[in-house]
Amino acid sequence: MNETPAPNDPMAAAAATGAPEGLAESAAHVAKPAGPTEVGVHDLRNFITPRIFVAATRMDDGKTTTCVGLFAALQRYFANIGYIKPVGQRFVAVEGEKIDEDSVLINETYRVRSPLKAMSPIAVEPDFTRKYIAGGNRDDLHRRVQYAFDEASWEKDYIIIEGTGHAGVGSVFDLSNALVAKLLHSKVVIVSQGGIGKPIDEISLNLALFEKHGVEVIGAILNKVIPEKMEAHTEFAEKGLARMGLPLLGVVPLHQELRKPTLNQVCHQIRGEFLAGSDLKRRRVSKVIIGAMAPPRVIRHLQPGAVVITPGDRDDLVHTLLQVETAQPGSLSGVILTGELSLPPSLVDMLQTATLPIINSKYDIYAIASAINHMQVKTEVGDRDKIQLIQELIFKNVKVETIIRQTGGIVRGGPQEPAAQADADAEIGGLPEVVTL
């Protein structure tokens, strides 16, 4: 005969509900108090840990950037911060599991000490939507999200929940951002790009869906605001949002360094391969030079951060650029050779020992320049300078203590020095200058 768990035995209760391995322990920390009873949240056990759901008005508005910076800011107030991205669309394979790349970024940056699968419970593969519509199980998905949250929030003082795109993303498989926030009993902050009319319109549209699900939005953050317009945007955004009953919780300035991709990112974007200098793949790209003219003219436009795109048979230009880099290291970031390589053997031998990063891509010059120009730049794992800059921008420009108080956290004293980061990927659109010679 099955025994009924004692009313005050949360570990046994968790096991009885069929929770994943490891959840029974976490349930001991979060014995469920009186809380919401509506359908959709009955499997959630942790209603205690303060939490914030970071949403956005659209893709690439800066959710991950906000989460990266907010994590460090919260470390000034709490010892143990958690993170979860319940629904991920861009993932990598980690020990046989599909893990959202933003969860990997946060974990590698801050050593979260939570199972990666709990931080990224659902990976939306290309055929995920079709399979779900054909016969998916809504309750199973909801339970997976709630169980993962309970595990990710285990022994945490505060936890960040990162959404995916705008409030309605995921509706097709019954996991919109608004519904996920409801499932996890979380309040929301909405991130939008800089401006006055457009962001307020988009925030209003997203707010409506959260309100439809009974989720409280505590405020908005404007991101990527042109520095010269910070004061004006702050004044009018505050007034515009106040008409909707929302406070402005932050105005984060656009910073050009966050817009620059690395050579490694460029290489992936154009599906290229490094022929030389791969150890310098973290060099930034701030300018693209189309090397269609004679070497002397190209050289006049070189500068740190420049990458030269030229056909794979321009041995004269490649030889000159190698000489320039040898004489003045760092004169440019690298070289991209397009199409089939047709270089003399002596130059090929030079490439083997060159310190200048050389990338080869099968695409033509126009396709490569266009691909770079349309990149959405992600801060890479281990990108210390960008991570530090993001941390500073969020701490200085977002009302972190207001977010803590509005979500049930307690601010004791002032902020402490942030914990040292481990290593550090966050989205920000980046477009280097393109020059054709």
N, C-alpha and C positions, 0 to 999 in steps of 0.2 A: 504494500500500500504506500502511495506517495505521501510524504510528510508535507504539511503546509508550513511555509517559512514563518517564523515568528515575526510579529508586527515590527519589532525593533531590530531586525536582522537584515540590513540592507544588502549585505554580501550574498546571503542566501536568496534574497528576493531577486537580485540581479541575475543570479544563476538560473532561477526558475523561469525568468522571462526569455531565456535563450540568448542572453547578451554575449557578444564575442569574448573570447578568452582575454583576461586582463581587466574586463569591465567590472567584475565582481569586487576587485580591490578598490577601484575608483569609486564604486557606489558607497563604500564605507565612509569616504570623505564627504560625500554629497547626499546623505540621507534625505530623501525627497520631502520637503515641507509641503504645507498646503499650497497649491499652485493651480495653474490653469488646468481645466479638465476637459476642454473642448477636444474633439477628434483632431488628431494631427500632432498633438504634443504629449500624448499620454505615455509615450515611451521615453521621453526625456527625464533624466533623473537629477541633473545638476541645475538647480535654479538659484544657486548661491553665488558662484563665482561671478564677479562683475565682468561684463562683456560689451563689446561694441561691434556692430556690423558695418563695415566700410563698403558702401555702395558707390555707384557713379551714374552719371547721366548717359554714358556711352562707353564703348571700348576705348582704352588708351587715354582716358582722362587723367589718370594718375593714381589709381587705387593702390597698386603695388608700391609705388613711390611713397604714398601716404602711410601704408602699413610698415614699410621699412623704417621710415622716420619715426612713426608713432611708437613702434616697438622700443626703440632706443629711448625715446622720451619717457615712456612708461617705466623703463628700468630705473629711472631717477626716483621713482616713488615706490616701486614694488620689486621684490627680490626675484620672483618667478613669473615670467610672462609666457602665455601660451599663444598658439596661432593655429588656425584651421582655414583651409579654402575648400569648402564642402564640394563644390562642383568645379572641376578644372577642364579646360579645353586644349591647353598646350602642355604636354607631359613628356617626361623622359623615363626610361627604364632604370629602375634602381633595385638591384637584387631580385629581379624577376617581376617586380610590381610596377605598374604605371603610376607615376607620381607627378603631380602638377609641378611645373618648373618654378613657380613662385614659392611653393612650399619648400622645394629644395633650396632656393635662394635664402629664405628666412632661416631655415635650419642650419645651413652652412655658415651664415653670417652670425647667428646668435647662439648656436648650440642649444636648441629649445628643449632637448631631453624629453621628447615625445615620439612615439612610433610614427614614422613617416606616413604609413597607411592611415593613421588616425588624423593626420594633418591634411590628407588628400584622399578622402574616401571614394570619390566618384570621378573617374576619368572619362570624358565624353569622346569616344572614338568616332571615326567617320561614319560608321553604320549604327551608332548608338541610338539615334533618334528613330530610324526606321524599325529597328528591333523593338523599341519600346512601344511605338504606335501599333505594331503588329501583335503585341501581347505582353507588354511589360507589366510589372507589379508595382503600383504606386506605393503601397504600404511598405513593401520591402525597401524601396529607395529611401523613404522617409526614415525608417528605422536605422538604415545604414548611416545616414547623416547624423541622427541623434546619438546613436551608440558611439560614433567616431568623436563627436563633440564631447561626450562624457569622458572618453579616454584622453582626448587632447587637453581637456581642462583639469585633469587629475592633478591635484596638489599645486595648482596655479593660483596666483593672487589676482590675476587679470588675464583675459584672453581676447585676442583680436580675431574677428571672423571676416575674411575677405570675400566679397562677392565676385560675380563674373558679368561684366558689361552692365547694361541698364537694368532697371527694376524688373522688366519682363523677361529677360533672357533666361531660358530654361523652362518657360511655361509649357512648351510642347511636350516635355516629359515630366510635368507636374513638380518641377523644382525651380520655379522662378526665384529670383533674389528676394522678392517680397515674401514668398511662401517659406523660403529657407529661414529668413529672419524670424518669422512667426514660429516655425518648428523649433528654433533654438531660443525662443523667448528673449530676443535681443532687440535693443534699441538701435537706431541707425543714424549714421552721418553720411550725407551725400557729397561726393566730390564732383566738381564740374570745372571745365576750363574757364579761363579768364574772360571777362566781358561784363556787360550789364544786362541787355535785353535777352540775348540768346541763352546764357546760362540760367537766368531766372525762369524763362519759359520752359527749359528742359527740366529744371529741378521741380517745377510745378507739375509737369507731366508724370515724373517718376514718383513724386509725393502722393499723387492720387492712387497709384497702385498699392503703395505701402499702406495707406490709410484704408483702402478697401479690405486689406487683410488684417486690419486692426493693429498694425505695427507703428510704434511711435518713432518719428524722425526728430532727432534733437537739434539738428542744425545742418549747415552746409559749409563746405570749404571750396574756395576758388583756387585753382591751381594754374600754373604757367601764365601768370599775369605779367604783362610787360612792365618792367620796373618803373618806367616813367609814368605809368598810369595807375600805380598802386593806390595812391591817395584817392583819386577820383572814383576808381572802381570800388574801393572799400566803402566810401560814403554812400554811393548810390545803390550798391548791392545790399548794404545793411538796411536801407530804407525799403528797397523792393522786396527783400525777403521778409521784413517785418510785416508787410501787408499780407503775407501768407502765414504769419505766425511762427516763422523760423528765424532763429538767430544766426548770424554769420560767425562761424567758429574759426575761420582762418582765411588768410589771403597769402598764397605762396607765390613768390616771384619766379618768373622764367629765368633760368640760368643757362647760359650758352654751353657751359662745359657738359651739362647733362644731355645736350643734343648731339654730341659727337660720338659716332660709333667707333669701335676698335677695328683694327685690321682683321681680327678673328671673326667679328660679326660680319664685316664686309665679305670676307671669304665665304662664309656660309650663305650669305644672301645671294651671291653670284655663282654658287655651287662650284667654287674653285678649289685649288689645292696649292699649298705652299711649296715652291721650288727651293726657296732659301729663306733664312731669317725667321723661322717659325717661333723661335724663342722670344722674338720681339712682337708677337702678335697682339699685345695689349696697347701698342702705340695707337694714339687717337688719330682720327681722320677729320680734319676741319675744312679741307679744300680739295677739290678734284680737278686735276689738270688733264685735258685731252692732248696728248703728245702727238699732234699731227704735223708739227713744223720741225725745222732744223734744231739740233741740240742746243746751240747757243741761245736761241730764243726761248726754249723751254726752261733752260737753267735760270734765266732772269726772273722767272716767276716762282722759283722754288722757295719754300719756307717750311719751318717745322709744322707738321700736321698735314702736309700736302701728299696726295697720292697721285701718281702719274699713270694714266691709262694709255697704252700704246699697242699697236699690232705686234704679234709674236715674231715678226720678221725684221723688226727695227733694231738690228744689232748695233747700229751706230749710236742710237739714243740710250740703249741699255748699257752699253760700254761706258758712255759718258756719265750716266747716273751712278754707276758703280764707283767710278773714279771720284765723283763729287762726295759720295757718302764716305769713302775711305779718307779723303782729305778733311772733310768736315762732318763728322758723325752727327746724325740728327737733322741734316739739312732738309730732309723730307721723311714722310712716314714709310712709304713703300712704293712699289711698282706693280701694276697689273698688266700682264701680257694677255692679249685677246687672241682667240682662234688657235689654229695649229702653230706650234713652235717651229721656227725655221732659222735657227741661230747656228753660227759656226761652232765646231767642236771646241775650239779654244775658249769661246765665251761660255759655252755650257759648263766647261771645267771650272771657270771662274765663279759661276753661280753656286757650285757645290760648297765653296768656302766663303761666300759673300755674307757680310753682316747686314746687308740691306734686305729687308723682307721683299720677296718676289712671289707674286701669286699668278697662276695661270687659270684662265677661265675660257671655256669653249664659246661663250657668248661674244657678240660683237661689241664695239665701243659704245654705240648708242644704247643697247640693251643694258650694259653694265652701268653706265652713267645714270640711266633712268632708274635702275633698281636701287642704286645707292641713294638717289634723291628721294625715293619714296619709302625708305626704310623707317620702320618703327623701332627705335633703339631701346634695347633692354640692357640694364646694368648687369654685368656678368658676375658670377660667383668669383670672389677674390678681387673685385674692383674696388679696392679700399678707398681711393680718392673720391670716387663718386658716392660711395656709401656714406662717407664722412660728411660730404657736402649735403646730401639729402637729410641726414640726421640734424645738421645745423639748421637747415631751412625749415624743417617741420617744427623743431623745438622753439625756434624764434618767432614763427609766424602762425602757429596754431594754438588755440586755447586748450591746452592739454588738461589743465586742472578742471576746467569746466566740463570737459568730456568725462573725466573721472567721476566728478560729483553727480552729473546727470545720469550716469549709468550705475549708480549705487556704490561706487568706490569711496574710500575715505582718504583724504589728503592730510597726512600728518607732517607738519613742518614744511620746509621748502624742498625743492628738488635737489637730489644729490648728484654727484658726478656720474655720468653714464658708465655702464660696464664696458670693458674693452670688447670690441667686435672680434669675431673669429676671422672670417673672410667674407666676401660678398659676391640678382638679375632683376629690375623695376622699369616700368615702361615710360618712355618719354619720346615723342617724335623728334627725330634729328635729321637735319638736312645740311650737309656740308656745301660750301660754295663750289660751283662748277665753272671752270675756265677752259675755253677751247682755244688752242694755239695751232 
